[in-house]
Amino acid sequence: MTNEKRYLRSQISFSVRIVKLCQFLDDKPGVARTLAQQLLRSGTSIGANVEEAQAAQSKADFISKLMIALKESRETQYWLRLLIASEIVPQEKISQLQSEAEELTKILGAIIISTKNPI
């Protein structure tokens, strides 16, 4: 399996865990539901944009899709930090998701840079 296919598979896995967290939050009253909707949009959009980038019509289109995924990844990190800071979800419950979102951000940034400036 190529690194690219492993990366795409990890995107699905990450998105599934985001969906499950959002299902958990949706059962809570109040603001947790609103935050779940925001997290669901950004967290699942990362993989969708990476998938879309695979069918890019040009190098510029590829970079554009990955830039959107990068922004969504950063937004996802924000929502995860907010869930912890507002004491809606304990950090230990989502620390793995946080780490993975940070890693996705680094990977996406590296792919964008290497695509813009090939060696």
C-alpha positions in Angstrom: 0.0 0.0 0.0 1.4 3.4 -1.0 1.9 6.2 1.5 -0.8 8.1 -0.3 -3.4 5.3 0.1 -2.4 4.9 3.8 -2.9 8.7 4.2 -6.4 8.5 2.5 -7.4 5.6 4.7 -6.3 7.5 7.8 -8.5 10.4 6.7 -11.5 8.1 6.7 -10.6 6.8 10.2 -10.1 10.3 11.5 -13.5 11.4 10.1 -15.3 8.4 11.6 -13.9 9.3 15.0 -15.0 12.9 14.6 -18.5 11.7 13.6 -18.7 9.5 16.7 -17.5 12.3 19.0 -20.1 14.6 17.4 -22.8 11.9 18.0 -21.8 11.9 21.6 -21.9 15.7 21.8 -25.3 15.8 20.1 -26.8 13.9 22.9 -25.8 16.6 25.4 -28.0 19.6 26.0 -27.1 23.2 25.2 -24.0 24.5 23.5 -22.3 21.1 23.0 -24.7 20.5 20.1 -23.7 23.7 18.4 -20.0 22.9 18.8 -20.6 19.4 17.5 -22.0 20.8 14.3 -19.0 23.1 13.8 -16.6 20.2 14.6 -18.5 17.8 12.3 -18.2 20.2 9.3 -14.5 21.0 9.7 -13.4 17.6 10.8 -15.0 15.7 8.0 -14.2 18.3 5.4 -10.4 17.6 5.7 -10.8 14.1 4.2 -13.3 15.3 1.6 -10.9 17.9 0.3 -8.0 15.6 0.3 -10.1 13.1 -1.7 -11.1 15.9 -4.1 -7.5 16.9 -4.6 -6.8 13.4 -6.0 -8.9 14.3 -9.0 -7.5 17.8 -9.4 -7.4 19.2 -12.9 -4.1 21.0 -12.4 -1.3 21.5 -10.0 -2.9 24.8 -8.9 -6.2 23.0 -8.3 -4.4 20.3 -6.3 -2.8 22.9 -4.1 -6.0 24.8 -3.7 -7.9 21.7 -2.4 -5.1 20.9 0.0 -5.1 24.5 1.2 -8.7 24.1 2.1 -8.0 20.8 3.9 -5.2 22.6 5.8 -7.6 25.4 6.9 -10.2 22.8 7.9 -7.6 20.9 9.9 -6.6 24.0 11.8 -10.2 24.8 12.5 -10.8 21.3 13.8 -7.9 21.8 16.2 -9.6 24.9 17.4 -12.9 23.2 18.1 -11.2 20.4 19.9 -9.3 22.8 22.1 -12.5 24.7 22.8 -14.3 21.6 23.9 -11.5 21.0 26.4 -11.2 24.6 27.6 -15.0 24.9 28.1 -15.0 21.6 30.0 -17.5 19.9 27.7 -15.1 17.0 27.0 -12.2 15.9 29.2 -8.8 16.2 27.5 -8.0 12.6 27.9 -11.1 11.6 25.9 -10.0 13.5 22.8 -6.2 13.9 23.2 -5.6 11.3 20.4 -7.9 13.2 18.1 -6.0 16.4 18.9 -2.7 14.7 18.2 -3.9 13.3 14.9 -5.4 16.7 13.8 -2.0 18.3 14.6 -0.2 15.6 12.6 -2.7 16.0 9.6 -1.9 19.8 9.7 1.8 19.1 9.5 1.4 16.5 6.7 -0.8 18.8 4.6 1.5 21.7 5.1 4.5 19.6 4.0 2.6 18.3 0.9 1.7 21.8 -0.1 5.2 23.1 0.3 6.8 20.2 -1.6 4.2 20.6 -4.4 4.8 24.3 -4.7 8.6 23.9 -4.5 9.7 20.5 -5.8 13.2 19.5 -5.1 
